[in-house]
Amino acid sequence: MRFVLNFIFFGLLFFIIWKFFPEAFHTLVTWVTALYDWLYHLFHSLFEQVNKAEATKEAPKAALLLPWLFWKK
């Protein structure tokens, strides 16, 4: 119940800002848009680097895996 009331009051707050303070609302919208674009490009470049690293990864040599096999037993 508290979540629903907070959701309604949050919506009313943004409606009041939009209705009575349009410049402030435009500033909020531009900040959120810039933040969203920055986060999108950050995660997009991060996933791109991970995919590039996985694509260029070579198969490990069998001799390099021998210590791991003995240690695991």
Long-range contacts (C-beta under 8 A, 24 or more apart in sequence): none
